[in-house]
Amino acid sequence: MHGGNRISLKGFKAIIFDLGGTLYCPNLRLLEFKRYFLSACGYGEPSDFSEERVREALVEPRRWLGNLMKEKMPSPYWEPSVDEWKEFDRLFLQGLGLDDNPDKMSEAQLNDWEKALDALGVHLIGNCKEVLEELSARGYGLGVASNRFGDPRPELKKSSILNLFGAIEWTHVLGYRKPSPYMLLKVADKLGVNPLKCVYVGNSIRADVGAAQRAGMKPIFIPICNFKPSQNLPEGLSVISEMKDLLELFH
């Protein structure tokens, strides 16, 4: 636990978690997956595509996807269709100056998802499972609120932690995703706990801390995977350095 951030969290009844970069490391960033699948499609090695180049090529497809969501005004659990992902990939490949064949990339992504998870080293952060089990045994309600397309429960089940959560919410739809408080408030409601008695643990200042503050919850920041030292931390923010620090805070 970082010095100066030791606090008392008596009276809190529920702890809600982000997934990528909080319970799982590394953070499941679109950028990393796209580099992997470019390689899987025969465009070269992941190292051939710098983060800056891929990030720039993702600007237009992300804009397109955002406009699509504004147009459709979909429900929280909406996710792009295969054809919509193909259009996303077409714009992405176009931005990289590669041949315009989104079918090849879309097929690779559908077929090689598990290989991608293994290749990128996606796994539970050390002692995460044990910490969650202990918090549950101490009587805290546990939940998940994650910005993502697609149900995370299969991954949680594979990691043998699904049974520990009383409520799980996910969305990447504009208006619902963090920093909107929507998911956090929905999880609190499912757990039957007043949001003011909930803590939200995440690794993003903008999305996670922002959502917690908007929901009236206590944010706890855990800079495990993608924290940049140049980031300015909000005054008074509680910061932990690893998951097991939660056991000191929640007796």
Steps between C-alpha positions, in 0.01 A plus 500: 500500500632840408610724782251762610206304365428279799132544574220345698231334296269396780137485408544407135308190395589432137810510280459528123787436257611596154641206298778577248800645680340447842413133548666397173835609364590624249212730423307359201558794273368503145842621387674183624243271342523676165879464495464129574243442228695698241774244556253208492376624160849497352570873503821459701606467862322698777826693546467625140210718609592766752242599760492849354429371148222270617353767727482746211341237273232435764384863513268482198346156576437606859333817378291293260397259778410788732281658232338160436404475867361853501294409195370169635460609865538132596433327831789456749582143396519580129815403315595547134392234252754306293435732206546806719830368632605438140435865419699597810787282377475639146545854630782383725689329218442803279653721770808277504531511123453124471283310253132544567403145595313508831369145455846361567541690826143440621532126440830488687348684795202266516714186470804590708354680802634247752843501332503879527426489873787256551737694274433826683544342840150580627471357850374580847729731690703323768307397816184656354289185547610454860425864583153479346426180690606657828296818443197286420557292813510824703148575382557764234282498191715481187418624152647576158444802273705492181521704179490230236297345222395148593411310814808452727348212693664224291843649578413536869384139506821384333694684772286331771376828647155535343326360809649776719305783335142584585459738206680542167441778249672585174449740211702699253206697370522879506295646781521183708873430516728652761553777600119488503388370841236279333666160549621573851154605617346194336746268678431670833127454445543129418713455812236679705753753632469879509759647258636712785599174671685369192864522394612482138849370421655581162816600314378797293475851641256621236277194462514325837559781750269722297218244499536432872481870585192546281333201667572630849734208570843499659764457224814297561772529238727203427775598252612147414522477122466824307563788739711783365701683770419827325131461585371743761315318778194673645566638847402258774469201266559168674775304321607141554800332341367143486182305553594363841502857638121477493516252786654770720224744411202266535508305826 
